[in-house]
């Protein structure tokens, strides 16, 4: 622009009336200012990815052609082809630079818009993946909480059943003991009554036979009867006890089988009660094979490259969904930093 002003000013001096020579640089300044305005406004439109229509194009070419005409006019009037060629270099470069800069700015704007779209797409995908990871982690926590509640409920139910069973056994045992003691008391009372009746009968018989027998044989008989009486009573008590045991119903067997150990004879509970396993836990739970942290991280890096879902990675490594999501975020962040360094 400075070269254009210095080239056009002598031409304007030659065509300016006397006394107005100071106004000679005004026209080249106006033309070059128009060029600057056009270039700057085109840059703004290109940055906004907009077009101004036909008038900006007309103004841009008009300012370029006017600059070219003013620069080569002095040499053209002097019929100097070399001067025309030399003075045409600057305005032609100005015209081409204006058009090229506009194309550059539009291309840069499109590239920036494309990069921004890609960045937004990546952020949206990462945001969706984070939401998915959070949802999976929340579902996993809910499943674990539900399983824990079911196990606790089963344990409480089993404890209640065991307590009721133990109370029922204790009640049946107490009833059986009470019945046995009552039968023993009745048997003892019956035996005592029979003994008294027998003694009274013997006394009456001896009293009736006393006048008919001499005194000595009567004393010997009483002595023999007194000696045999305990033996007969013991035999009768044993027979009555045997009959009672045969006639008495067997007590209810406890549902929990008891065994006597060799040391103290303490009853041992059934295997299920001894192990403390609650009801509903008979089903065998298959444990997942859990990788080491290094192998799990390597598997997660490979899965991030191939786009493996988070749930599959968690099942493959044996780690939780939340841990796998955190490692995936670290891998993507590291990959983004490497791409930024490469750019």
PALUM-553310 format. One record per residue (C-alpha): residue number from 1; residue in one letter; z negated, y negated, x negated. Coordinates in nm, 2 decimals. Layout:
! PALUM-553310
<atom resi="NUM" resn="A" Z="Z" Y="Y" X="X"/>
...
//
This chain:
! PALUM-553310
<atom resi="1" resn="X" Z="0.00" Y="0.00" X="0.00"/>
<atom resi="2" resn="X" Z="-0.08" Y="-0.24" X="-0.29"/>
<atom resi="3" resn="X" Z="0.26" Y="-0.16" X="-0.44"/>
<atom resi="4" resn="X" Z="0.43" Y="-0.22" X="-0.11"/>
<atom resi="5" resn="X" Z="0.26" Y="-0.56" X="-0.07"/>
<atom resi="6" resn="X" Z="0.35" Y="-0.67" X="-0.42"/>
<atom resi="7" resn="X" Z="0.71" Y="-0.56" X="-0.36"/>
<atom resi="8" resn="X" Z="0.76" Y="-0.73" X="-0.02"/>
<atom resi="9" resn="X" Z="0.58" Y="-1.06" X="-0.11"/>
<atom resi="10" resn="X" Z="0.87" Y="-1.19" X="-0.34"/>
<atom resi="11" resn="X" Z="1.12" Y="-1.11" X="-0.06"/>
<atom resi="12" resn="X" Z="0.90" Y="-1.31" X="0.19"/>
<atom resi="13" resn="X" Z="0.87" Y="-1.60" X="-0.06"/>
<atom resi="14" resn="X" Z="1.25" Y="-1.62" X="-0.07"/>
<atom resi="15" resn="X" Z="1.27" Y="-1.64" X="0.31"/>
<atom resi="16" resn="X" Z="0.97" Y="-1.86" X="0.38"/>
<atom resi="17" resn="X" Z="1.03" Y="-2.24" X="0.44"/>
<atom resi="18" resn="X" Z="0.91" Y="-2.48" X="0.18"/>
<atom resi="19" resn="X" Z="0.54" Y="-2.55" X="0.20"/>
<atom resi="20" resn="X" Z="0.46" Y="-2.22" X="0.37"/>
<atom resi="21" resn="X" Z="0.47" Y="-2.00" X="0.06"/>
<atom resi="22" resn="X" Z="0.10" Y="-1.91" X="0.10"/>
<atom resi="23" resn="X" Z="0.19" Y="-1.71" X="0.42"/>
<atom resi="24" resn="X" Z="0.43" Y="-1.48" X="0.24"/>
<atom resi="25" resn="X" Z="0.18" Y="-1.19" X="0.19"/>
<atom resi="26" resn="X" Z="0.08" Y="-1.19" X="0.56"/>
<atom resi="27" resn="X" Z="0.37" Y="-0.98" X="0.69"/>
<atom resi="28" resn="X" Z="0.33" Y="-0.69" X="0.44"/>
<atom resi="29" resn="X" Z="-0.05" Y="-0.70" X="0.51"/>
<atom resi="30" resn="X" Z="0.02" Y="-0.67" X="0.89"/>
<atom resi="31" resn="X" Z="0.26" Y="-0.38" X="0.84"/>
<atom resi="32" resn="X" Z="0.03" Y="-0.19" X="0.61"/>
<atom resi="33" resn="X" Z="-0.27" Y="-0.25" X="0.84"/>
<atom resi="34" resn="X" Z="-0.07" Y="-0.10" X="1.12"/>
<atom resi="35" resn="X" Z="0.00" Y="0.20" X="0.90"/>
<atom resi="36" resn="X" Z="-0.38" Y="0.24" X="0.83"/>
<atom resi="37" resn="X" Z="-0.46" Y="0.21" X="1.20"/>
<atom resi="38" resn="X" Z="-0.21" Y="0.47" X="1.30"/>
<atom resi="39" resn="X" Z="-0.33" Y="0.72" X="1.03"/>
<atom resi="40" resn="X" Z="-0.70" Y="0.67" X="1.12"/>
<atom resi="41" resn="X" Z="-0.64" Y="0.71" X="1.49"/>
<atom resi="42" resn="X" Z="-0.43" Y="1.02" X="1.44"/>
<atom resi="43" resn="X" Z="-0.71" Y="1.16" X="1.23"/>
<atom resi="44" resn="X" Z="-0.96" Y="1.10" X="1.51"/>
<atom resi="45" resn="X" Z="-0.73" Y="1.27" X="1.77"/>
<atom resi="46" resn="X" Z="-0.67" Y="1.56" X="1.53"/>
<atom resi="47" resn="X" Z="-1.05" Y="1.61" X="1.49"/>
<atom resi="48" resn="X" Z="-1.09" Y="1.61" X="1.87"/>
<atom resi="49" resn="X" Z="-0.79" Y="1.85" X="1.90"/>
<atom resi="50" resn="X" Z="-0.61" Y="1.60" X="2.13"/>
<atom resi="51" resn="X" Z="-0.28" Y="1.43" X="2.15"/>
<atom resi="52" resn="X" Z="-0.21" Y="1.07" X="2.23"/>
<atom resi="53" resn="X" Z="0.14" Y="1.11" X="2.37"/>
<atom resi="54" resn="X" Z="0.46" Y="0.94" X="2.26"/>
<atom resi="55" resn="X" Z="0.34" Y="0.59" X="2.18"/>
<atom resi="56" resn="X" Z="0.13" Y="0.69" X="1.87"/>
<atom resi="57" resn="X" Z="0.43" Y="0.88" X="1.74"/>
<atom resi="58" resn="X" Z="0.66" Y="0.57" X="1.80"/>
<atom resi="59" resn="X" Z="0.41" Y="0.34" X="1.63"/>
<atom resi="60" resn="X" Z="0.37" Y="0.57" X="1.33"/>
<atom resi="61" resn="X" Z="0.74" Y="0.60" X="1.27"/>
<atom resi="62" resn="X" Z="0.80" Y="0.23" X="1.34"/>
<atom resi="63" resn="X" Z="0.54" Y="0.12" X="1.08"/>
<atom resi="64" resn="X" Z="0.68" Y="0.37" X="0.83"/>
<atom resi="65" resn="X" Z="1.04" Y="0.25" X="0.88"/>
<atom resi="66" resn="X" Z="0.94" Y="-0.12" X="0.87"/>
<atom resi="67" resn="X" Z="0.76" Y="-0.06" X="0.54"/>
<atom resi="68" resn="X" Z="1.06" Y="0.12" X="0.40"/>
<atom resi="69" resn="X" Z="1.30" Y="-0.16" X="0.52"/>
<atom resi="70" resn="X" Z="1.08" Y="-0.44" X="0.37"/>
<atom resi="71" resn="X" Z="1.05" Y="-0.26" X="0.04"/>
<atom resi="72" resn="X" Z="1.42" Y="-0.20" X="-0.01"/>
<atom resi="73" resn="X" Z="1.55" Y="-0.52" X="0.15"/>
<atom resi="74" resn="X" Z="1.54" Y="-0.73" X="-0.16"/>
<atom resi="75" resn="X" Z="1.73" Y="-0.47" X="-0.37"/>
<atom resi="76" resn="X" Z="1.97" Y="-0.40" X="-0.08"/>
<atom resi="77" resn="X" Z="2.06" Y="-0.77" X="-0.05"/>
<atom resi="78" resn="X" Z="2.12" Y="-0.79" X="-0.43"/>
<atom resi="79" resn="X" Z="2.34" Y="-0.47" X="-0.40"/>
<atom resi="80" resn="X" Z="2.12" Y="-0.29" X="-0.64"/>
<atom resi="81" resn="X" Z="2.12" Y="0.09" X="-0.56"/>
<atom resi="82" resn="X" Z="1.88" Y="0.17" X="-0.83"/>
<atom resi="83" resn="X" Z="1.63" Y="-0.09" X="-0.70"/>
<atom resi="84" resn="X" Z="1.67" Y="0.05" X="-0.35"/>
<atom resi="85" resn="X" Z="1.59" Y="0.40" X="-0.47"/>
<atom resi="86" resn="X" Z="1.30" Y="0.28" X="-0.68"/>
<atom resi="87" resn="X" Z="1.14" Y="0.07" X="-0.41"/>
<atom resi="88" resn="X" Z="1.20" Y="0.34" X="-0.14"/>
<atom resi="89" resn="X" Z="0.97" Y="0.59" X="-0.32"/>
<atom resi="90" resn="X" Z="0.64" Y="0.43" X="-0.21"/>
<atom resi="91" resn="X" Z="0.72" Y="0.38" X="0.16"/>
<atom resi="92" resn="X" Z="0.88" Y="0.73" X="0.18"/>
<atom resi="93" resn="X" Z="0.56" Y="0.88" X="0.03"/>
<atom resi="94" resn="X" Z="0.36" Y="0.68" X="0.28"/>
<atom resi="95" resn="X" Z="0.56" Y="0.81" X="0.57"/>
<atom resi="96" resn="X" Z="0.55" Y="1.18" X="0.45"/>
<atom resi="97" resn="X" Z="0.18" Y="1.15" X="0.36"/>
<atom resi="98" resn="X" Z="0.09" Y="1.02" X="0.71"/>
<atom resi="99" resn="X" Z="0.28" Y="1.30" X="0.88"/>
<atom resi="100" resn="X" Z="0.14" Y="1.57" X="0.64"/>
<atom resi="101" resn="X" Z="-0.22" Y="1.44" X="0.67"/>
<atom resi="102" resn="X" Z="-0.18" Y="1.46" X="1.05"/>
<atom resi="103" resn="X" Z="-0.06" Y="1.82" X="1.02"/>
<atom resi="104" resn="X" Z="-0.34" Y="1.90" X="0.78"/>
<atom resi="105" resn="X" Z="-0.60" Y="1.76" X="1.01"/>
<atom resi="106" resn="X" Z="-0.47" Y="1.95" X="1.31"/>
<atom resi="107" resn="X" Z="-0.47" Y="2.27" X="1.11"/>
<atom resi="108" resn="X" Z="-0.82" Y="2.21" X="0.98"/>
<atom resi="109" resn="X" Z="-0.94" Y="2.13" X="1.33"/>
<atom resi="110" resn="X" Z="-0.79" Y="2.46" X="1.46"/>
<atom resi="111" resn="X" Z="-0.94" Y="2.65" X="1.17"/>
<atom resi="112" resn="X" Z="-1.28" Y="2.49" X="1.23"/>
<atom resi="113" resn="X" Z="-1.26" Y="2.57" X="1.60"/>
<atom resi="114" resn="X" Z="-1.17" Y="2.93" X="1.52"/>
<atom resi="115" resn="X" Z="-1.46" Y="2.96" X="1.28"/>
<atom resi="116" resn="X" Z="-1.69" Y="2.80" X="1.54"/>
<atom resi="117" resn="X" Z="-1.58" Y="3.05" X="1.80"/>
<atom resi="118" resn="X" Z="-1.63" Y="3.34" X="1.56"/>
<atom resi="119" resn="X" Z="-1.98" Y="3.21" X="1.47"/>
<atom resi="120" resn="X" Z="-2.07" Y="3.17" X="1.84"/>
<atom resi="121" resn="X" Z="-1.94" Y="3.52" X="1.91"/>
<atom resi="122" resn="X" Z="-2.15" Y="3.66" X="1.62"/>
<atom resi="123" resn="X" Z="-2.45" Y="3.48" X="1.75"/>
<atom resi="124" resn="X" Z="-2.40" Y="3.60" X="2.10"/>
<atom resi="125" resn="X" Z="-2.35" Y="3.96" X="1.98"/>
<atom resi="126" resn="X" Z="-2.67" Y="3.94" X="1.77"/>
<atom resi="127" resn="X" Z="-2.85" Y="3.78" X="2.07"/>
<atom resi="128" resn="X" Z="-2.74" Y="4.06" X="2.29"/>
<atom resi="129" resn="X" Z="-2.84" Y="4.32" X="2.03"/>
<atom resi="130" resn="X" Z="-3.18" Y="4.16" X="2.00"/>
<atom resi="131" resn="X" Z="-3.22" Y="4.17" X="2.38"/>
<atom resi="132" resn="X" Z="-3.11" Y="4.53" X="2.38"/>
<atom resi="133" resn="X" Z="-3.35" Y="4.62" X="2.10"/>
<atom resi="134" resn="X" Z="-3.63" Y="4.45" X="2.29"/>
<atom resi="135" resn="X" Z="-3.54" Y="4.63" X="2.61"/>
<atom resi="136" resn="X" Z="-3.53" Y="4.96" X="2.43"/>
<atom resi="137" resn="X" Z="-3.86" Y="4.89" X="2.26"/>
<atom resi="138" resn="X" Z="-4.02" Y="4.79" X="2.59"/>
<atom resi="139" resn="X" Z="-3.89" Y="5.10" X="2.76"/>
<atom resi="140" resn="X" Z="-4.03" Y="5.31" X="2.48"/>
<atom resi="141" resn="X" Z="-4.37" Y="5.15" X="2.50"/>
<atom resi="142" resn="X" Z="-4.37" Y="5.20" X="2.88"/>
<atom resi="143" resn="X" Z="-4.28" Y="5.56" X="2.84"/>
<atom resi="144" resn="X" Z="-4.55" Y="5.61" X="2.58"/>
<atom resi="145" resn="X" Z="-4.80" Y="5.43" X="2.80"/>
<atom resi="146" resn="X" Z="-4.70" Y="5.64" X="3.10"/>
<atom resi="147" resn="X" Z="-4.73" Y="5.96" X="2.90"/>
<atom resi="148" resn="X" Z="-5.07" Y="5.85" X="2.77"/>
<atom resi="149" resn="X" Z="-5.19" Y="5.78" X="3.13"/>
<atom resi="150" resn="X" Z="-5.06" Y="6.12" X="3.24"/>
<atom resi="151" resn="X" Z="-5.24" Y="6.29" X="2.96"/>
<atom resi="152" resn="X" Z="-5.56" Y="6.10" X="3.04"/>
<atom resi="153" resn="X" Z="-5.53" Y="6.18" X="3.41"/>
<atom resi="154" resn="X" Z="-5.47" Y="6.55" X="3.33"/>
<atom resi="155" resn="X" Z="-5.77" Y="6.55" X="3.10"/>
<atom resi="156" resn="X" Z="-5.99" Y="6.38" X="3.37"/>
<atom resi="157" resn="X" Z="-5.87" Y="6.63" X="3.63"/>
<atom resi="158" resn="X" Z="-5.93" Y="6.92" X="3.40"/>
<atom resi="159" resn="X" Z="-6.28" Y="6.79" X="3.32"/>
<atom resi="160" resn="X" Z="-6.35" Y="6.75" X="3.69"/>
<atom resi="161" resn="X" Z="-6.23" Y="7.10" X="3.76"/>
<atom resi="162" resn="X" Z="-6.44" Y="7.25" X="3.48"/>
<atom resi="163" resn="X" Z="-6.74" Y="7.05" X="3.59"/>
<atom resi="164" resn="X" Z="-6.70" Y="7.17" X="3.95"/>
<atom resi="165" resn="X" Z="-6.65" Y="7.53" X="3.83"/>
<atom resi="166" resn="X" Z="-6.96" Y="7.51" X="3.61"/>
<atom resi="167" resn="X" Z="-7.16" Y="7.37" X="3.90"/>
<atom resi="168" resn="X" Z="-7.04" Y="7.64" X="4.13"/>
<atom resi="169" resn="X" Z="-7.12" Y="7.91" X="3.87"/>
<atom resi="170" resn="X" Z="-7.47" Y="7.76" X="3.82"/>
<atom resi="171" resn="X" Z="-7.52" Y="7.75" X="4.19"/>
<atom resi="172" resn="X" Z="-7.41" Y="8.11" X="4.24"/>
<atom resi="173" resn="X" Z="-7.62" Y="8.22" X="3.95"/>
<atom resi="174" resn="X" Z="-7.92" Y="8.03" X="4.09"/>
<atom resi="175" resn="X" Z="-7.86" Y="8.19" X="4.43"/>
<atom resi="176" resn="X" Z="-7.83" Y="8.53" X="4.28"/>
<atom resi="177" resn="X" Z="-8.15" Y="8.48" X="4.07"/>
<atom resi="178" resn="X" Z="-8.34" Y="8.36" X="4.38"/>
<atom resi="179" resn="X" Z="-8.21" Y="8.66" X="4.58"/>
<atom resi="180" resn="X" Z="-8.32" Y="8.90" X="4.30"/>
<atom resi="181" resn="X" Z="-8.66" Y="8.75" X="4.27"/>
<atom resi="182" resn="X" Z="-8.70" Y="8.75" X="4.65"/>
<atom resi="183" resn="X" Z="-8.60" Y="9.12" X="4.66"/>
<atom resi="184" resn="X" Z="-8.84" Y="9.20" X="4.37"/>
<atom resi="185" resn="X" Z="-9.13" Y="9.03" X="4.56"/>
<atom resi="186" resn="X" Z="-9.04" Y="9.21" X="4.87"/>
<atom resi="187" resn="X" Z="-9.02" Y="9.54" X="4.68"/>
<atom resi="188" resn="X" Z="-9.36" Y="9.47" X="4.51"/>
<atom resi="189" resn="X" Z="-9.51" Y="9.38" X="4.84"/>
<atom resi="190" resn="X" Z="-9.37" Y="9.70" X="5.00"/>
<atom resi="191" resn="X" Z="-9.49" Y="9.91" X="4.71"/>
<atom resi="192" resn="X" Z="-9.84" Y="9.75" X="4.74"/>
<atom resi="193" resn="X" Z="-9.85" Y="9.81" X="5.11"/>
<atom resi="194" resn="X" Z="-9.74" Y="10.17" X="5.07"/>
<atom resi="195" resn="X" Z="-10.00" Y="10.22" X="4.80"/>
<atom resi="196" resn="X" Z="-10.27" Y="10.08" X="5.02"/>
<atom resi="197" resn="X" Z="-10.15" Y="10.29" X="5.31"/>
<atom resi="198" resn="X" Z="-10.14" Y="10.60" X="5.09"/>
<atom resi="199" resn="X" Z="-10.49" Y="10.53" X="4.96"/>
<atom resi="200" resn="X" Z="-10.62" Y="10.47" X="5.31"/>
<atom resi="201" resn="X" Z="-10.46" Y="10.80" X="5.42"/>
<atom resi="202" resn="X" Z="-10.61" Y="10.99" X="5.13"/>
<atom resi="203" resn="X" Z="-10.95" Y="10.83" X="5.21"/>
<atom resi="204" resn="X" Z="-10.92" Y="10.93" X="5.57"/>
<atom resi="205" resn="X" Z="-10.82" Y="11.28" X="5.48"/>
<atom resi="206" resn="X" Z="-11.10" Y="11.32" X="5.24"/>
<atom resi="207" resn="X" Z="-11.34" Y="11.18" X="5.49"/>
<atom resi="208" resn="X" Z="-11.22" Y="11.44" X="5.75"/>
<atom resi="209" resn="X" Z="-11.24" Y="11.73" X="5.49"/>
<atom resi="210" resn="X" Z="-11.57" Y="11.62" X="5.34"/>
<atom resi="211" resn="X" Z="-11.80" Y="11.84" X="5.57"/>
<atom resi="212" resn="X" Z="-11.59" Y="12.15" X="5.51"/>
<atom resi="213" resn="X" Z="-11.58" Y="12.15" X="5.13"/>
<atom resi="214" resn="X" Z="-11.86" Y="12.18" X="4.89"/>
<atom resi="215" resn="X" Z="-11.96" Y="11.88" X="4.68"/>
<atom resi="216" resn="X" Z="-11.83" Y="12.00" X="4.35"/>
<atom resi="217" resn="X" Z="-11.47" Y="12.09" X="4.45"/>
<atom resi="218" resn="X" Z="-11.46" Y="11.76" X="4.64"/>
<atom resi="219" resn="X" Z="-11.54" Y="11.57" X="4.33"/>
<atom resi="220" resn="X" Z="-11.28" Y="11.76" X="4.13"/>
<atom resi="221" resn="X" Z="-11.01" Y="11.70" X="4.39"/>
<atom resi="222" resn="X" Z="-11.09" Y="11.33" X="4.40"/>
<atom resi="223" resn="X" Z="-11.07" Y="11.31" X="4.02"/>
<atom resi="224" resn="X" Z="-10.73" Y="11.50" X="4.02"/>
<atom resi="225" resn="X" Z="-10.59" Y="11.28" X="4.29"/>
<atom resi="226" resn="X" Z="-10.70" Y="10.96" X="4.11"/>
<atom resi="227" resn="X" Z="-10.53" Y="11.09" X="3.79"/>
<atom resi="228" resn="X" Z="-10.20" Y="11.17" X="3.97"/>
<atom resi="229" resn="X" Z="-10.19" Y="10.86" X="4.18"/>
<atom resi="230" resn="X" Z="-10.06" Y="10.62" X="3.91"/>
<atom resi="231" resn="X" Z="-9.79" Y="10.87" X="3.82"/>
<atom resi="232" resn="X" Z="-9.67" Y="10.90" X="4.18"/>
<atom resi="233" resn="X" Z="-9.68" Y="10.52" X="4.23"/>
<atom resi="234" resn="X" Z="-9.47" Y="10.47" X="3.91"/>
<atom resi="235" resn="X" Z="-9.22" Y="10.73" X="4.03"/>
<atom resi="236" resn="X" Z="-9.19" Y="10.57" X="4.37"/>
<atom resi="237" resn="X" Z="-9.15" Y="10.23" X="4.22"/>
<atom resi="238" resn="X" Z="-8.87" Y="10.35" X="3.99"/>
<atom resi="239" resn="X" Z="-8.69" Y="10.53" X="4.28"/>
<atom resi="240" resn="X" Z="-8.72" Y="10.21" X="4.50"/>
<atom resi="241" resn="X" Z="-8.59" Y="9.99" X="4.22"/>
<atom resi="242" resn="X" Z="-8.29" Y="10.23" X="4.16"/>
<atom resi="243" resn="X" Z="-8.21" Y="10.23" X="4.53"/>
<atom resi="244" resn="X" Z="-8.23" Y="9.85" X="4.55"/>
<atom resi="245" resn="X" Z="-8.00" Y="9.80" X="4.25"/>
<atom resi="246" resn="X" Z="-7.75" Y="10.04" X="4.40"/>
<atom resi="247" resn="X" Z="-7.76" Y="9.87" X="4.73"/>
<atom resi="248" resn="X" Z="-7.76" Y="9.51" X="4.60"/>
<atom resi="249" resn="X" Z="-7.42" Y="9.33" X="4.58"/>
<atom resi="250" resn="X" Z="-7.29" Y="9.25" X="4.23"/>
<atom resi="251" resn="X" Z="-7.31" Y="8.88" X="4.14"/>
<atom resi="252" resn="X" Z="-6.99" Y="8.68" X="4.13"/>
<atom resi="253" resn="X" Z="-6.82" Y="8.69" X="3.80"/>
<atom resi="254" resn="X" Z="-6.76" Y="8.35" X="3.63"/>
<atom resi="255" resn="X" Z="-6.40" Y="8.24" X="3.62"/>
<atom resi="256" resn="X" Z="-6.44" Y="8.15" X="3.25"/>
<atom resi="257" resn="X" Z="-6.47" Y="8.47" X="3.05"/>
<atom resi="258" resn="X" Z="-6.77" Y="8.48" X="2.82"/>
<atom resi="259" resn="X" Z="-6.81" Y="8.68" X="2.50"/>
<atom resi="260" resn="X" Z="-7.11" Y="8.73" X="2.29"/>
<atom resi="261" resn="X" Z="-7.07" Y="8.66" X="1.92"/>
<atom resi="262" resn="X" Z="-7.22" Y="8.87" X="1.66"/>
<atom resi="263" resn="X" Z="-7.47" Y="8.62" X="1.53"/>
<atom resi="264" resn="X" Z="-7.66" Y="8.48" X="1.83"/>
<atom resi="265" resn="X" Z="-7.50" Y="8.62" X="2.14"/>
<atom resi="266" resn="X" Z="-7.39" Y="8.27" X="2.25"/>
<atom resi="267" resn="X" Z="-7.11" Y="8.29" X="2.51"/>
<atom resi="268" resn="X" Z="-6.77" Y="8.18" X="2.38"/>
<atom resi="269" resn="X" Z="-6.54" Y="8.00" X="2.61"/>
<atom resi="270" resn="X" Z="-6.18" Y="8.10" X="2.68"/>
<atom resi="271" resn="X" Z="-5.92" Y="8.00" X="2.43"/>
<atom resi="272" resn="X" Z="-5.80" Y="7.71" X="2.63"/>
<atom resi="273" resn="X" Z="-6.14" Y="7.56" X="2.68"/>
<atom resi="274" resn="X" Z="-6.24" Y="7.63" X="2.32"/>
<atom resi="275" resn="X" Z="-5.93" Y="7.44" X="2.19"/>
<atom resi="276" resn="X" Z="-6.00" Y="7.15" X="2.42"/>
<atom resi="277" resn="X" Z="-5.64" Y="7.14" X="2.54"/>
<atom resi="278" resn="X" Z="-5.61" Y="6.96" X="2.87"/>
<atom resi="279" resn="X" Z="-5.43" Y="7.09" X="3.17"/>
<atom resi="280" resn="X" Z="-5.06" Y="7.02" X="3.18"/>
<atom resi="281" resn="X" Z="-5.03" Y="7.04" X="2.80"/>
<atom resi="282" resn="X" Z="-4.90" Y="7.39" X="2.78"/>
<atom resi="283" resn="X" Z="-4.55" Y="7.26" X="2.73"/>
<atom resi="284" resn="X" Z="-4.47" Y="7.25" X="2.36"/>
<atom resi="285" resn="X" Z="-4.34" Y="6.91" X="2.25"/>
<atom resi="286" resn="X" Z="-4.07" Y="6.92" X="2.00"/>
<atom resi="287" resn="X" Z="-4.15" Y="6.68" X="1.71"/>
<atom resi="288" resn="X" Z="-3.87" Y="6.47" X="1.56"/>
<atom resi="289" resn="X" Z="-3.79" Y="6.51" X="1.20"/>
<atom resi="290" resn="X" Z="-3.88" Y="6.17" X="1.04"/>
<atom resi="291" resn="X" Z="-3.69" Y="6.06" X="0.74"/>
<atom resi="292" resn="X" Z="-3.84" Y="5.88" X="0.44"/>
<atom resi="293" resn="X" Z="-3.82" Y="5.50" X="0.45"/>
<atom resi="294" resn="X" Z="-3.55" Y="5.48" X="0.18"/>
<atom resi="295" resn="X" Z="-3.33" Y="5.74" X="0.36"/>
<atom resi="296" resn="X" Z="-3.39" Y="5.57" X="0.69"/>
<atom resi="297" resn="X" Z="-3.28" Y="5.23" X="0.55"/>
<atom resi="298" resn="X" Z="-2.97" Y="5.39" X="0.40"/>
<atom resi="299" resn="X" Z="-2.88" Y="5.55" X="0.73"/>
<atom resi="300" resn="X" Z="-2.94" Y="5.22" X="0.91"/>
<atom resi="301" resn="X" Z="-2.71" Y="5.04" X="0.67"/>
<atom resi="302" resn="X" Z="-2.44" Y="5.30" X="0.73"/>
<atom resi="303" resn="X" Z="-2.49" Y="5.28" X="1.10"/>
<atom resi="304" resn="X" Z="-2.46" Y="4.90" X="1.09"/>
<atom resi="305" resn="X" Z="-2.12" Y="4.94" X="0.91"/>
<atom resi="306" resn="X" Z="-1.99" Y="5.19" X="1.17"/>
<atom resi="307" resn="X" Z="-2.15" Y="5.03" X="1.47"/>
<atom resi="308" resn="X" Z="-2.39" Y="5.31" X="1.56"/>
<atom resi="309" resn="X" Z="-2.61" Y="5.24" X="1.87"/>
<atom resi="310" resn="X" Z="-2.98" Y="5.16" X="1.80"/>
<atom resi="311" resn="X" Z="-3.10" Y="5.46" X="2.01"/>
<atom resi="312" resn="X" Z="-2.89" Y="5.70" X="1.81"/>
<atom resi="313" resn="X" Z="-3.02" Y="5.56" X="1.48"/>
<atom resi="314" resn="X" Z="-3.38" Y="5.59" X="1.61"/>
<atom resi="315" resn="X" Z="-3.31" Y="5.95" X="1.70"/>
<atom resi="316" resn="X" Z="-3.14" Y="6.03" X="1.37"/>
<atom resi="317" resn="X" Z="-3.40" Y="5.87" X="1.14"/>
<atom resi="318" resn="X" Z="-3.71" Y="5.96" X="1.35"/>
<atom resi="319" resn="X" Z="-3.84" Y="5.60" X="1.33"/>
<atom resi="320" resn="X" Z="-3.92" Y="5.39" X="1.63"/>
<atom resi="321" resn="X" Z="-3.66" Y="5.17" X="1.81"/>
<atom resi="322" resn="X" Z="-3.85" Y="4.85" X="1.71"/>
<atom resi="323" resn="X" Z="-3.85" Y="4.94" X="1.34"/>
<atom resi="324" resn="X" Z="-3.48" Y="5.03" X="1.35"/>
<atom resi="325" resn="X" Z="-3.39" Y="4.70" X="1.52"/>
<atom resi="326" resn="X" Z="-3.59" Y="4.50" X="1.26"/>
<atom resi="327" resn="X" Z="-3.40" Y="4.68" X="0.98"/>
<atom resi="328" resn="X" Z="-3.07" Y="4.62" X="1.15"/>
<atom resi="329" resn="X" Z="-3.14" Y="4.25" X="1.16"/>
<atom resi="330" resn="X" Z="-3.23" Y="4.25" X="0.79"/>
<atom resi="331" resn="X" Z="-2.90" Y="4.43" X="0.71"/>
<atom resi="332" resn="X" Z="-2.69" Y="4.19" X="0.92"/>
<atom resi="333" resn="X" Z="-2.87" Y="3.89" X="0.76"/>
<atom resi="334" resn="X" Z="-2.80" Y="4.02" X="0.41"/>
<atom resi="335" resn="X" Z="-2.44" Y="4.09" X="0.49"/>
<atom resi="336" resn="X" Z="-2.41" Y="3.73" X="0.63"/>
<atom resi="337" resn="X" Z="-2.55" Y="3.59" X="0.31"/>
<atom resi="338" resn="X" Z="-2.31" Y="3.79" X="0.09"/>
<atom resi="339" resn="X" Z="-2.02" Y="3.67" X="0.30"/>
<atom resi="340" resn="X" Z="-2.14" Y="3.31" X="0.26"/>
<atom resi="341" resn="X" Z="-2.16" Y="3.35" X="-0.12"/>
<atom resi="342" resn="X" Z="-1.81" Y="3.51" X="-0.13"/>
<atom resi="343" resn="X" Z="-1.67" Y="3.22" X="0.08"/>
//
